[in-house]
Amino acid sequence: MSQLPLFFHNGPLLAGSLIVLDDDTSKHVWQVLRMQEGDELALTDGKGNIAEGRLVSVERHRSKVKLELNDFQERMTEIFHLCVGFTKNNNRNEWMLEKATELGVTSITPIAAARSEKAHFRLDRWQKILTSAILQSRQHYLPLLADIAPLHQVLKKLEHVPQKFIAHCLPDDQKQSLTSLLKPNTETALLIGPEGDFSKEEIELCISNGFQPVSLGRQRLRTETAAITACAYFNVLNDGKA
């Protein structure tokens, strides 16, 4: 597929079909890019499906595209599950969601930990942030944004993952650097606690469920900084597959 302007479409992408772009996409095509009838563009459904087509009508709220080609792209990065105790600062949460998506994270799960502060979850807005981020970074897989879940449920969901880590700030002789333990080409999960960190009991629970305690460096990082640090290292380590 060529480097055409890329947009998101939540629906089938079948060659020969005529589709109507949603309001936000139509507005962007019409007002920001000032595209015209006959201009080419590409669409993704966030599930690996891609299509190219031409605009047959350009309107502010209802532009139409005739699809000419379609294709499927296999996921080009290894699976990475990011599980984080979100902060009460929504701007910081949204920054983390955007950057983690640009770095190719597979799923994001907000953790309800013992020391979690109440966060305002705006799932509709956050889904738009994720969608915008995959288009910006020209990816074709939308991360799964899970509902907030207590720690024991998160551990249950990740039972099958072969490589699992928990990053925490408590003194721990078992803790090693993530960079020394992380293996490439392996499905991975990482737990990062809230601003008050995981409790000692939570850390012990995670370790008993197969999670290795890790450090992300000598500096004490904010929750969202720790998350992006791990995503970036995982992305670089697995970049040889791209």
C-alpha positions in Angstrom: 0.0 0.0 0.0 1.3 3.5 -0.9 1.8 6.4 1.5 -1.6 8.0 0.8 -3.4 10.1 3.5 -4.6 7.5 6.0 -7.9 7.6 7.8 -9.9 5.3 10.1 -13.1 3.6 9.2 -15.1 1.5 11.6 -16.6 -0.9 9.2 -15.9 -3.4 6.3 -13.3 -2.3 3.7 -14.2 -4.2 0.6 -12.9 -3.4 -2.9 -15.6 -2.0 -5.1 -17.8 -0.8 -2.2 -18.9 2.8 -1.6 -18.5 4.0 2.0 -19.5 7.2 3.8 -16.8 8.7 6.0 -17.8 9.8 9.5 -18.3 13.4 10.5 -14.8 14.0 11.9 -13.0 12.4 9.0 -15.2 14.2 6.4 -14.5 17.5 8.1 -10.7 16.8 8.1 -10.8 15.8 4.4 -12.9 18.8 3.4 -11.7 21.6 5.7 -8.1 20.7 6.8 -6.7 18.9 3.8 -9.0 20.5 1.2 -9.2 17.3 -0.8 -11.3 17.2 -3.9 -13.3 14.6 -5.8 -11.0 12.1 -7.4 -8.3 12.4 -4.8 -6.9 9.2 -3.4 -6.8 8.1 0.2 -6.2 5.0 2.4 -8.4 3.6 5.2 -7.8 1.2 8.0 -10.2 -0.4 10.4 -7.6 -0.8 13.2 -7.7 -4.6 12.8 -5.1 -5.0 10.1 -7.4 -4.4 7.1 -6.4 -1.6 4.7 -8.0 -0.2 1.6 -7.3 2.5 -1.0 -9.9 4.5 -2.8 -11.0 7.7 -4.4 -13.3 10.4 -3.2 -16.5 10.5 -5.2 -18.0 13.4 -3.2 -16.5 15.8 -0.7 -18.8 17.3 1.9 -18.3 18.7 5.4 -20.3 16.0 7.1 -20.7 13.2 4.5 -17.8 12.6 2.1 -18.0 9.4 0.1 -15.2 7.1 -1.1 -15.2 4.3 -3.7 -12.8 1.6 -2.6 -10.5 0.2 -5.3 -8.0 -2.0 -3.5 -8.0 -3.8 -0.2 -5.3 -5.7 1.7 -4.5 -7.2 5.1 -1.3 -6.5 7.0 0.0 -8.9 9.6 0.9 -7.4 12.9 4.5 -6.2 12.6 5.4 -6.0 16.3 5.4 -8.5 19.1 2.4 -8.4 21.5 3.0 -6.0 24.5 0.4 -5.7 27.2 0.7 -2.5 29.3 -1.1 -2.5 32.6 -1.0 0.8 34.6 -2.4 2.4 37.7 -3.8 5.6 36.0 -3.3 8.9 37.8 -5.9 11.5 38.7 -4.3 13.9 36.2 -6.2 13.2 33.0 -3.8 15.2 30.8 -1.0 12.8 31.9 -3.1 9.8 31.3 -4.0 11.0 27.8 -0.4 11.7 27.0 0.5 8.2 28.0 -2.2 6.7 25.9 -1.1 8.6 22.8 2.6 7.8 23.1 2.1 4.2 24.1 -0.1 3.8 21.0 2.5 5.4 18.7 5.0 3.0 20.1 2.9 0.0 19.1 1.5 -1.3 22.3 -1.1 -4.1 21.9 -3.3 -3.5 24.9 -3.7 -1.1 27.7 -5.4 -2.0 31.0 -6.0 0.5 33.8 -5.3 -1.2 37.2 -7.4 -0.5 40.3 -4.6 -0.9 42.9 -4.8 -0.3 46.7 -3.2 3.1 46.4 -4.9 4.2 43.1 -6.4 7.7 43.2 -9.7 8.3 41.6 -9.3 8.9 37.9 -11.9 10.3 35.5 -12.3 7.7 32.8 -13.4 9.1 29.5 -13.4 6.0 27.3 -15.0 7.7 24.2 -12.4 10.5 24.2 -9.6 8.0 24.9 -10.6 5.8 21.9 -10.4 8.9 19.7 -6.9 9.5 21.0 -5.8 6.0 20.2 -7.3 6.2 16.8 -5.5 9.5 16.0 -2.2 8.0 17.3 -2.3 5.0 15.0 -3.0 7.2 12.0 -0.2 9.6 13.0 2.2 6.7 13.3 0.8 4.9 10.2 -0.2 1.7 12.0 -3.1 -0.6 11.2 -3.8 -2.1 14.6 -5.8 -0.2 17.2 -4.7 -1.1 20.8 -7.3 -2.8 23.0 -8.3 -0.3 25.8 -9.7 -2.4 28.6 -12.0 -1.4 31.4 -10.4 -0.6 34.7 -9.9 -3.8 36.6 -8.7 -4.9 40.1 -5.2 -6.4 40.2 -6.3 -10.0 40.8 -8.4 -9.9 37.6 -5.5 -8.4 35.6 -3.2 -11.2 36.8 -5.9 -13.8 35.8 -6.2 -12.3 32.3 -2.4 -12.5 31.8 -1.9 -16.0 32.9 -1.0 -17.2 29.4 1.7 -14.5 28.7 5.2 -16.1 28.7 7.1 -13.0 29.7 5.7 -10.9 32.7 7.2 -8.1 34.7 6.2 -5.8 37.5 8.0 -2.4 37.9 7.9 -1.0 41.4 10.0 1.3 43.6 10.4 -0.6 46.8 13.9 -1.9 47.8 14.1 -5.5 46.5 17.1 -7.7 46.1 15.3 -9.8 43.4 14.7 -6.7 41.2 16.8 -6.6 38.0 16.9 -4.1 35.2 14.2 -4.6 32.6 16.8 -4.2 29.8 18.7 -7.2 31.1 15.6 -9.5 31.3 13.5 -8.5 28.4 13.7 -11.0 25.6 12.8 -10.1 22.0 10.2 -11.8 19.9 8.2 -12.8 23.0 4.7 -11.8 24.1 5.2 -9.5 27.1 3.1 -8.0 29.9 4.3 -5.2 32.2 2.6 -3.9 35.4 3.2 -0.3 36.5 1.6 0.9 39.8 -0.1 4.2 40.6 1.6 7.3 41.9 1.8 5.7 45.4 3.3 2.5 43.9 2.0 -1.0 44.5 1.8 -2.1 48.1 4.2 -4.8 49.4 1.3 -7.3 49.5 0.4 -6.5 45.8 4.0 -7.0 44.7 4.2 -10.3 46.5 0.9 -11.4 44.9 2.3 -10.5 41.4 5.6 -12.4 42.0 3.6 -15.5 43.2 1.8 -15.3 39.8 5.0 -15.4 37.8 5.8 -11.7 37.4 9.5 -10.8 37.7 10.3 -7.6 39.6 12.2 -5.1 37.5 13.8 -1.7 37.6 13.4 1.0 34.9 16.5 2.9 35.9 18.0 4.7 38.9 15.7 7.7 38.6 12.3 7.6 40.3 9.9 7.9 37.3 6.3 9.2 37.2 3.8 6.5 36.3 3.3 7.7 32.7 7.1 8.2 32.2 7.7 4.6 33.4 5.1 3.3 31.0 6.6 5.1 27.9 10.1 4.1 28.9 9.1 0.4 28.8 7.1 0.8 25.6 10.0 2.5 23.9 12.6 -0.1 24.9 10.3 -3.0 23.9 9.7 -1.3 20.5 13.4 -0.8 19.8 14.3 -4.3 21.0 11.8 -5.8 18.5 12.4 -3.4 15.7 14.4 -5.9 13.6 11.1 -7.5 12.6 9.7 -4.3 11.0 
